[in-house]
């Protein structure tokens, strides 16, 4: 069985992608998890930006490893 070895940045990106995925899944029910937890301020926009950066980071990592 293979062990998961990821850097700290890899784990942070993974967690952010899970948060983003859950947020999109809950959008079906007109519920925004990030806004519910953090409000509508700048922190929410920062989280959305970090989720986007995490997606780009993971995409690049996957493409480099091929």
N, CA, C and O atoms as a GROMACS GRO file, in nm:
protein
  264
    1UNK      N    1   0.084  -0.117   0.000
    1UNK     CA    2   0.000   0.000   0.000
    1UNK      C    3   0.089   0.124   0.000
    1UNK      O    4   0.182   0.135   0.080
    2UNK      N    5   0.059   0.217  -0.090
    2UNK     CA    6   0.139   0.339  -0.102
    2UNK      C    7   0.102   0.438   0.007
    2UNK      O    8  -0.016   0.455   0.041
    3UNK      N    9   0.204   0.503   0.061
    3UNK     CA   10   0.179   0.606   0.162
    3UNK      C   11   0.166   0.741   0.092
    3UNK      O   12   0.228   0.766  -0.012
    4UNK      N   13   0.085   0.825   0.150
    4UNK     CA   14   0.071   0.960   0.098
    4UNK      C   15   0.182   1.046   0.153
    4UNK      O   16   0.192   1.066   0.274
    5UNK      N   17   0.266   1.096   0.065
    5UNK     CA   18   0.372   1.188   0.106
    5UNK      C   19   0.350   1.319   0.034
    5UNK      O   20   0.371   1.331  -0.086
    6UNK      N   21   0.307   1.418   0.110
    6UNK     CA   22   0.286   1.550   0.053
    6UNK      C   23   0.356   1.653   0.139
    6UNK      O   24   0.374   1.635   0.260
    7UNK      N   25   0.395   1.759   0.075
    7UNK     CA   26   0.456   1.870   0.148
    7UNK      C   27   0.347   1.943   0.226
    7UNK      O   28   0.228   1.917   0.208
    8UNK      N   29   0.388   2.033   0.312
    8UNK     CA   30   0.292   2.112   0.388
    8UNK      C   31   0.204   2.192   0.292
    8UNK      O   32   0.083   2.203   0.312
    9UNK      N   33   0.265   2.249   0.187
    9UNK     CA   34   0.188   2.325   0.089
    9UNK      C   35   0.089   2.233   0.018
    9UNK      O   36  -0.024   2.273  -0.012
   10UNK      N   37   0.130   2.110  -0.009
   10UNK     CA   38   0.041   2.013  -0.072
   10UNK      C   39  -0.080   1.983   0.015
   10UNK      O   40  -0.192   1.975  -0.035
   11UNK      N   41  -0.058   1.966   0.144
   11UNK     CA   42  -0.169   1.940   0.236
   11UNK      C   43  -0.261   2.060   0.248
   11UNK      O   44  -0.383   2.044   0.252
   12UNK      N   45  -0.205   2.179   0.254
   12UNK     CA   46  -0.287   2.301   0.260
   12UNK      C   47  -0.373   2.312   0.134
   12UNK      O   48  -0.491   2.344   0.142
   13UNK      N   49  -0.312   2.286   0.019
   13UNK     CA   50  -0.387   2.290  -0.106
   13UNK      C   51  -0.497   2.186  -0.107
   13UNK      O   52  -0.608   2.212  -0.153
   14UNK      N   53  -0.468   2.067  -0.056
   14UNK     CA   54  -0.568   1.961  -0.049
   14UNK      C   55  -0.687   2.003   0.037
   14UNK      O   56  -0.802   1.985  -0.003
   15UNK      N   57  -0.660   2.059   0.153
   15UNK     CA   58  -0.767   2.103   0.243
   15UNK      C   59  -0.849   2.214   0.178
   15UNK      O   60  -0.972   2.214   0.187
   16UNK      N   61  -0.782   2.309   0.113
   16UNK     CA   62  -0.854   2.417   0.046
   16UNK      C   63  -0.941   2.363  -0.067
   16UNK      O   64  -1.051   2.413  -0.089
   17UNK      N   65  -0.893   2.264  -0.139
   17UNK     CA   66  -0.974   2.205  -0.246
   17UNK      C   67  -1.094   2.129  -0.191
   17UNK      O   68  -1.201   2.129  -0.254
   18UNK      N   69  -1.080   2.065  -0.077
   18UNK     CA   70  -1.195   1.999  -0.014
   18UNK      C   71  -1.298   2.103   0.028
   18UNK      O   72  -1.418   2.084   0.008
   19UNK      N   73  -1.252   2.213   0.087
   19UNK     CA   74  -1.343   2.320   0.126
   19UNK      C   75  -1.415   2.375   0.003
   19UNK      O   76  -1.537   2.395   0.006
   20UNK      N   77  -1.341   2.399  -0.103
   20UNK     CA   78  -1.401   2.449  -0.226
   20UNK      C   79  -1.501   2.351  -0.286
   20UNK      O   80  -1.607   2.390  -0.333
   21UNK      N   81  -1.466   2.223  -0.283
   21UNK     CA   82  -1.556   2.121  -0.336
   21UNK      C   83  -1.685   2.111  -0.255
   21UNK      O   84  -1.794   2.099  -0.311
   22UNK      N   85  -1.672   2.116  -0.123
   22UNK     CA   86  -1.791   2.113  -0.038
   22UNK      C   87  -1.877   2.236  -0.062
   22UNK      O   88  -2.000   2.227  -0.065
   23UNK      N   89  -1.814   2.350  -0.078
   23UNK     CA   90  -1.888   2.474  -0.102
   23UNK      C   91  -1.966   2.464  -0.233
   23UNK      O   92  -2.083   2.504  -0.239
   24UNK      N   93  -1.902   2.413  -0.338
   24UNK     CA   94  -1.972   2.397  -0.465
   24UNK      C   95  -2.083   2.293  -0.454
   24UNK      O   96  -2.190   2.311  -0.512
   25UNK      N   97  -2.060   2.186  -0.382
   25UNK     CA   98  -2.164   2.085  -0.364
   25UNK      C   99  -2.285   2.139  -0.290
   25UNK      O  100  -2.399   2.107  -0.325
   26UNK      N  101  -2.261   2.222  -0.190
   26UNK     CA  102  -2.371   2.281  -0.114
   26UNK      C  103  -2.442   2.391  -0.191
   26UNK      O  104  -2.554   2.428  -0.156
   27UNK      N  105  -2.378   2.444  -0.296
   27UNK     CA  106  -2.442   2.546  -0.379
   27UNK      C  107  -2.569   2.494  -0.445
   27UNK      O  108  -2.659   2.571  -0.478
   28UNK      N  109  -2.577   2.363  -0.464
   28UNK     CA  110  -2.698   2.302  -0.519
   28UNK      C  111  -2.819   2.333  -0.430
   28UNK      O  112  -2.931   2.347  -0.479
   29UNK      N  113  -2.794   2.345  -0.301
   29UNK     CA  114  -2.901   2.372  -0.204
   29UNK      C  115  -2.907   2.521  -0.168
   29UNK      O  116  -2.966   2.558  -0.065
   30UNK      N  117  -2.848   2.606  -0.251
   30UNK     CA  118  -2.842   2.751  -0.227
   30UNK      C  119  -2.782   2.784  -0.091
   30UNK      O  120  -2.830   2.873  -0.020
   31UNK      N  121  -2.677   2.712  -0.055
   31UNK     CA  122  -2.609   2.735   0.071
   31UNK      C  123  -2.462   2.759   0.043
   31UNK      O  124  -2.398   2.680  -0.028
   32UNK      N  125  -2.407   2.865   0.097
   32UNK     CA  126  -2.266   2.897   0.078
   32UNK      C  127  -2.196   2.878   0.213
   32UNK      O  128  -2.210   2.960   0.304
   33UNK      N  129  -2.120   2.772   0.225
   33UNK     CA  130  -2.054   2.736   0.349
   33UNK      C  131  -1.952   2.841   0.391
   33UNK      O  132  -1.945   2.878   0.509
   34UNK      N  133  -1.873   2.890   0.298
   34UNK     CA  134  -1.768   2.986   0.331
   34UNK      C  135  -1.830   3.116   0.382
   34UNK      O  136  -1.784   3.172   0.482
   35UNK      N  137  -1.931   3.164   0.314
   35UNK     CA  138  -1.998   3.286   0.359
   35UNK      C  139  -2.067   3.265   0.493
   35UNK      O  140  -2.068   3.355   0.577
   36UNK      N  141  -2.125   3.148   0.513
   36UNK     CA  142  -2.193   3.120   0.640
   36UNK      C  143  -2.093   3.120   0.756
   36UNK      O  144  -2.127   3.164   0.867
   37UNK      N  145  -1.972   3.073   0.732
   37UNK     CA  146  -1.872   3.066   0.838
   37UNK      C  147  -1.797   3.198   0.858
   37UNK      O  148  -1.763   3.234   0.970
   38UNK      N  149  -1.770   3.269   0.748
   38UNK     CA  150  -1.682   3.385   0.755
   38UNK      C  151  -1.749   3.518   0.726
   38UNK      O  152  -1.686   3.623   0.743
   39UNK      N  153  -1.873   3.517   0.682
   39UNK     CA  154  -1.940   3.641   0.646
   39UNK      C  155  -1.908   3.682   0.504
   39UNK      O  156  -1.861   3.600   0.424
   40UNK      N  157  -1.933   3.806   0.472
   40UNK     CA  158  -1.914   3.853   0.334
   40UNK      C  159  -1.797   3.948   0.320
   40UNK      O  160  -1.790   4.022   0.221
   41UNK      N  161  -1.707   3.950   0.413
   41UNK     CA  162  -1.595   4.045   0.412
   41UNK      C  163  -1.478   4.000   0.328
   41UNK      O  164  -1.488   3.909   0.246
   42UNK      N  165  -1.369   4.067   0.352
   42UNK     CA  166  -1.246   4.043   0.276
   42UNK      C  167  -1.189   3.903   0.303
   42UNK      O  168  -1.124   3.845   0.216
   43UNK      N  169  -1.212   3.850   0.422
   43UNK     CA  170  -1.160   3.716   0.455
   43UNK      C  171  -1.220   3.611   0.362
   43UNK      O  172  -1.152   3.518   0.319
   44UNK      N  173  -1.348   3.626   0.331
   44UNK     CA  174  -1.413   3.533   0.240
   44UNK      C  175  -1.350   3.541   0.101
   44UNK      O  176  -1.326   3.438   0.038
   45UNK      N  177  -1.322   3.660   0.054
   45UNK     CA  178  -1.258   3.676  -0.077
   45UNK      C  179  -1.118   3.616  -0.076
   45UNK      O  180  -1.075   3.558  -0.176
   46UNK      N  181  -1.048   3.630   0.033
   46UNK     CA  182  -0.914   3.571   0.045
   46UNK      C  183  -0.924   3.419   0.037
   46UNK      O  184  -0.843   3.355  -0.031
   47UNK      N  185  -1.021   3.361   0.106
   47UNK     CA  186  -1.039   3.215   0.102
   47UNK      C  187  -1.070   3.170  -0.040
   47UNK      O  188  -1.013   3.071  -0.087
   48UNK      N  189  -1.159   3.241  -0.110
   48UNK     CA  190  -1.188   3.205  -0.249
   48UNK      C  191  -1.063   3.213  -0.335
   48UNK      O  192  -1.040   3.126  -0.420
   49UNK      N  193  -0.983   3.317  -0.316
   49UNK     CA  194  -0.858   3.330  -0.390
   49UNK      C  195  -0.762   3.216  -0.361
   49UNK      O  196  -0.697   3.164  -0.452
   50UNK      N  197  -0.752   3.178  -0.233
   50UNK     CA  198  -0.663   3.068  -0.196
   50UNK      C  199  -0.711   2.935  -0.254
   50UNK      O  200  -0.629   2.852  -0.293
   51UNK      N  201  -0.842   2.914  -0.259
   51UNK     CA  202  -0.896   2.792  -0.320
   51UNK      C  203  -0.858   2.788  -0.468
   51UNK      O  204  -0.818   2.683  -0.519
   52UNK      N  205  -0.869   2.901  -0.536
   52UNK     CA  206  -0.829   2.906  -0.676
   52UNK      C  207  -0.681   2.880  -0.696
   52UNK      O  208  -0.642   2.806  -0.787
   53UNK      N  209  -0.598   2.938  -0.611
   53UNK     CA  210  -0.454   2.914  -0.619
   53UNK      C  211  -0.420   2.768  -0.589
   53UNK      O  212  -0.330   2.710  -0.650
   54UNK      N  213  -0.493   2.708  -0.495
   54UNK     CA  214  -0.471   2.567  -0.463
   54UNK      C  215  -0.502   2.479  -0.583
   54UNK      O  216  -0.432   2.382  -0.609
   55UNK      N  217  -0.607   2.513  -0.656
   55UNK     CA  218  -0.643   2.435  -0.775
   55UNK      C  219  -0.534   2.446  -0.881
   55UNK      O  220  -0.497   2.346  -0.943
   56UNK      N  221  -0.482   2.566  -0.902
   56UNK     CA  222  -0.374   2.585  -1.000
   56UNK      C  223  -0.249   2.510  -0.956
   56UNK      O  224  -0.183   2.446  -1.038
   57UNK      N  225  -0.216   2.517  -0.827
   57UNK     CA  226  -0.099   2.448  -0.773
   57UNK      C  227  -0.111   2.296  -0.796
   57UNK      O  228  -0.017   2.233  -0.845
   58UNK      N  229  -0.226   2.240  -0.760
   58UNK     CA  230  -0.244   2.095  -0.776
   58UNK      C  231  -0.242   2.054  -0.922
   58UNK      O  232  -0.188   1.949  -0.957
   59UNK      N  233  -0.299   2.137  -1.009
   59UNK     CA  234  -0.296   2.108  -1.152
   59UNK      C  235  -0.154   2.105  -1.204
   59UNK      O  236  -0.116   2.015  -1.280
   60UNK      N  237  -0.075   2.202  -1.164
   60UNK     CA  238   0.065   2.207  -1.208
   60UNK      C  239   0.142   2.086  -1.155
   60UNK      O  240   0.220   2.025  -1.229
   61UNK      N  241   0.121   2.050  -1.029
   61UNK     CA  242   0.189   1.933  -0.971
   61UNK      C  243   0.154   1.806  -1.047
   61UNK      O  244   0.241   1.724  -1.075
   62UNK      N  245   0.027   1.790  -1.081
   62UNK     CA  246  -0.016   1.671  -1.154
   62UNK      C  247   0.047   1.668  -1.294
   62UNK      O  248   0.093   1.563  -1.339
   63UNK      N  249   0.049   1.782  -1.360
   63UNK     CA  250   0.107   1.786  -1.496
   63UNK      C  251   0.257   1.763  -1.494
   63UNK      O  252   0.311   1.702  -1.586
   64UNK      N  253   0.326   1.811  -1.391
   64UNK     CA  254   0.471   1.792  -1.382
   64UNK      C  255   0.506   1.646  -1.358
   64UNK      O  256   0.606   1.597  -1.411
   65UNK      N  257   0.425   1.578  -1.279
   65UNK     CA  258   0.455   1.438  -1.244
   65UNK      C  259   0.429   1.340  -1.358
   65UNK      O  260   0.470   1.224  -1.350
   66UNK      N  261   0.362   1.384  -1.464
   66UNK     CA  262   0.334   1.291  -1.576
   66UNK      C  263   0.451   1.275  -1.665
   66UNK      O  264   0.445   1.202  -1.764
   0.00000   0.00000   0.00000
